[in-house]
Amino acid sequence: MNFVSTRIITADVRRLVAFYEEVTGTLLTLYTDDFAELTTEAGTLAIGSTRTLQLFGGDHVARPAANQTAIIEFRVADVDADY
């Protein structure tokens, strides 16, 4: 199993990108209006809009500004075999 990223869900991607750029002193990569990343040697912080929740099963997966905003992503070769 490989750790891929921690994803924070927000209703305002650009605002959260600006915050993390300010506190880390590092520019994030803004791929779309719905997704950005801060990639380091230690790991990746992904920032996704609420519109990306459909990729994970719907709006009930995470809610912005409700202390239910993080998705931790892992990659495995065969999820059915591993779990």
Stockholm file with secondary structure:
# STOCKHOLM 1.0

chainA/1-83         MNFVSTRIITADVRRLVAFYEEVTGTLLTLYTDDFAELTTEAGTLAIGSTRTLQLFGGDHVARPAANQTAIIEFRVADVDADY
#=GR chainA/1-83 SS CEEEEEEEEESCHHHHHHHHHHHHCCCCEEEETTEEEEECSSCEEEEEEGGGGGGGTSGGGCBTTTTBCEEEEEECSCHHHHC
#=GC SS_cons        CEEEEEEEEESCHHHHHHHHHHHHCCCCEEEETTEEEEECSSCEEEEEEGGGGGGGTSGGGCBTTTTBCEEEEEECSCHHHHC
//
